[in-house]
Amino acid sequence: MSASSGPVLLSDVAAAAGVSLATASRALNGQAGVGAALAEKVREVARDLGYVANVHARQLAGGTTSVIGLIVHEIDDPFFTEIAGGIVRSALEENLMVQVSHSGRDPEQELREITTLVVQDVDGIIIAGSGYVDPAKEARAKDVLQAYQRRGGRVAVIGRHHLSVDAVLPDNVGLGNLAAQHLIQLGHRDVLVAAGSDQLTTIADRLAGIRLAFDDVGKEPIVLHDAFSLEGGVRIASRINQLTPRPTAVVALSDLMAIGVLQELRRQGVRVPEDISVVGMDDITVAQSLAPALTTVAVPLTEMGEIAFSMVRKPAAARPRRRFVSARLVVRESTAGVHDGVTVLKTANQRH
């Protein structure tokens, strides 16, 4: 429905679903008295029509939901788990519940999750994880969130550029630059970057920081893209022996990818850091417990969740708030200097 035709009303949803106004209201609010199949039909009609509940009216009537909606890309990724921990602990202090959903880095699934939370009339929505380089992929989500905010809802995001809401923004360019500078100072020039999808702004920004550092020494790192996951890191590391020259170091654009790299190098019999150095990004808690402990660039994940929660609990400002979060290098056991300008991979590692 176009903006000029006015907002979609509950009565529009009821008419399109062929139910009474009372039934539509009970279905969308999860109340008893509506069969599961009919309730799902009403919710589907509401999503298709772009219905946005009037949160402000519900609050005036004393009908707050006491729920904050949190959408993450990968619910089992420690990066998001630690962010969620900060949000959940903050919510408990205010006797609020957190409803967590998972988008799988799919813009359409993310839109469905956003719309569901809006229809459920949650007190606020937090979206954590990278946005997309192409703003068009987020345009419909932006429209739904803007309508939700106009009706009294509150939104905050972590690591997003294009949604025009309050945002916590880690310095992703700085993360990439710190990781690259560390390897350069150790003498590494032939470096492989294990990167996620080039459609994600986090990947683009972290790559930009890496390339800035290597521009200063007249080198271009090798960049391989795969899933932004442990499995993606495994697959990229499996290709190392095919590269010429072989890299003396790997910088992974997340700790989870770095763990995948370490797993595959261990399977090959490649020693870290004696044969090849590995750097990650984010500093998830498990990074310090690996063998070897992972050198990484840290951002305060739990604190970012806490900041996002505090934003979503504040009244809306005239312009979206921005809170920038800096990065710091954490040197552990997985990086070392290059001996005589090269790192030698053992001949036995070429068996596959």
Secondary structure in CASP SS format (residue, H / E / C, confidence):
PFRMAT SS
TARGET T0000
AUTHOR 0000-0000-0000
METHOD secondary structure of the structure
MODEL  1
M C 1.00
S C 1.00
A H 1.00
S H 1.00
S H 1.00
G C 1.00
P C 1.00
V C 1.00
L C 1.00
L H 1.00
S H 1.00
D H 1.00
V H 1.00
A H 1.00
A H 1.00
A H 1.00
A H 1.00
G C 1.00
V C 1.00
S C 1.00
L H 1.00
A H 1.00
T H 1.00
A H 1.00
S H 1.00
R H 1.00
A H 1.00
L H 1.00
N C 1.00
G C 1.00
Q C 1.00
A C 1.00
G C 1.00
V C 1.00
G C 1.00
A H 1.00
A H 1.00
L H 1.00
A H 1.00
E H 1.00
K H 1.00
V H 1.00
R H 1.00
E H 1.00
V H 1.00
A H 1.00
R H 1.00
D H 1.00
L H 1.00
G C 1.00
Y C 1.00
V C 1.00
A C 1.00
N C 1.00
V H 1.00
H H 1.00
A H 1.00
R H 1.00
Q H 1.00
L H 1.00
A C 1.00
G C 1.00
G C 1.00
T C 1.00
T C 1.00
S C 1.00
V E 1.00
I E 1.00
G E 1.00
L E 1.00
I E 1.00
V E 1.00
H C 1.00
E C 1.00
I C 1.00
D C 1.00
D C 1.00
P H 1.00
F H 1.00
F H 1.00
T H 1.00
E H 1.00
I H 1.00
A H 1.00
G H 1.00
G H 1.00
I H 1.00
V H 1.00
R H 1.00
S H 1.00
A H 1.00
L H 1.00
E H 1.00
E C 1.00
N C 1.00
L C 1.00
M E 1.00
V E 1.00
Q E 1.00
V E 1.00
S E 1.00
H E 1.00
S C 1.00
G C 1.00
R C 1.00
D C 1.00
P H 1.00
E H 1.00
Q H 1.00
E H 1.00
L H 1.00
R H 1.00
E H 1.00
I H 1.00
T H 1.00
T H 1.00
L H 1.00
V H 1.00
V H 1.00
Q C 1.00
D C 1.00
V C 1.00
D C 1.00
G E 1.00
I E 1.00
I E 1.00
I E 1.00
A E 1.00
G C 1.00
S C 1.00
G C 1.00
Y E 1.00
V C 1.00
D C 1.00
P H 1.00
A H 1.00
K H 1.00
E H 1.00
A H 1.00
R H 1.00
A H 1.00
K H 1.00
D H 1.00
V H 1.00
L H 1.00
Q H 1.00
A H 1.00
Y H 1.00
Q H 1.00
R H 1.00
R C 1.00
G C 1.00
G C 1.00
R C 1.00
V E 1.00
A E 1.00
V E 1.00
I E 1.00
G C 1.00
R C 1.00
H C 1.00
H C 1.00
L C 1.00
S C 1.00
V C 1.00
D E 1.00
A E 1.00
V E 1.00
L E 1.00
P E 1.00
D C 1.00
N H 1.00
V H 1.00
G H 1.00
L H 1.00
G H 1.00
N H 1.00
L H 1.00
A H 1.00
A H 1.00
Q H 1.00
H H 1.00
L H 1.00
I H 1.00
Q H 1.00
L C 1.00
G C 1.00
H C 1.00
R C 1.00
D C 1.00
V E 1.00
L E 1.00
V E 1.00
A E 1.00
A E 1.00
G C 1.00
S C 1.00
D C 1.00
Q C 1.00
L E 1.00
T H 1.00
T H 1.00
I H 1.00
A H 1.00
D H 1.00
R H 1.00
L H 1.00
A H 1.00
G H 1.00
I H 1.00
R H 1.00
L H 1.00
A H 1.00
F H 1.00
D H 1.00
D C 1.00
V C 1.00
G C 1.00
K C 1.00
E C 1.00
P C 1.00
I E 1.00
V E 1.00
L E 1.00
H E 1.00
D C 1.00
A C 1.00
F C 1.00
S C 1.00
L H 1.00
E H 1.00
G H 1.00
G H 1.00
V H 1.00
R H 1.00
I H 1.00
A H 1.00
S C 1.00
R C 1.00
I H 1.00
N H 1.00
Q H 1.00
L C 1.00
T C 1.00
P C 1.00
R C 1.00
P C 1.00
T C 1.00
A E 1.00
V E 1.00
V E 1.00
A E 1.00
L C 1.00
S C 1.00
D H 1.00
L H 1.00
M H 1.00
A H 1.00
I H 1.00
G H 1.00
V H 1.00
L H 1.00
Q H 1.00
E H 1.00
L H 1.00
R H 1.00
R H 1.00
Q H 1.00
G C 1.00
V C 1.00
R C 1.00
V C 1.00
P C 1.00
E C 1.00
D C 1.00
I C 1.00
S E 1.00
V E 1.00
V E 1.00
G E 1.00
M E 1.00
D E 1.00
D C 1.00
I C 1.00
T H 1.00
V H 1.00
A H 1.00
Q H 1.00
S H 1.00
L C 1.00
A C 1.00
P C 1.00
A C 1.00
L C 1.00
T E 1.00
T E 1.00
V E 1.00
A E 1.00
V C 1.00
P C 1.00
L H 1.00
T H 1.00
E H 1.00
M H 1.00
G H 1.00
E H 1.00
I H 1.00
A H 1.00
F H 1.00
S H 1.00
M H 1.00
V H 1.00
R C 1.00
K C 1.00
P C 1.00
A C 1.00
A C 1.00
A C 1.00
R C 1.00
P C 1.00
R C 1.00
R E 1.00
R E 1.00
F E 1.00
V E 1.00
S C 1.00
A C 1.00
R E 1.00
L E 1.00
V E 1.00
V C 1.00
R C 1.00
E C 1.00
S C 1.00
T C 1.00
A C 1.00
G C 1.00
V C 1.00
H E 1.00
D C 1.00
G C 1.00
V E 1.00
T C 1.00
V C 1.00
L C 1.00
K C 1.00
T H 1.00
A H 1.00
N H 1.00
Q H 1.00
R H 1.00
H C 1.00
END
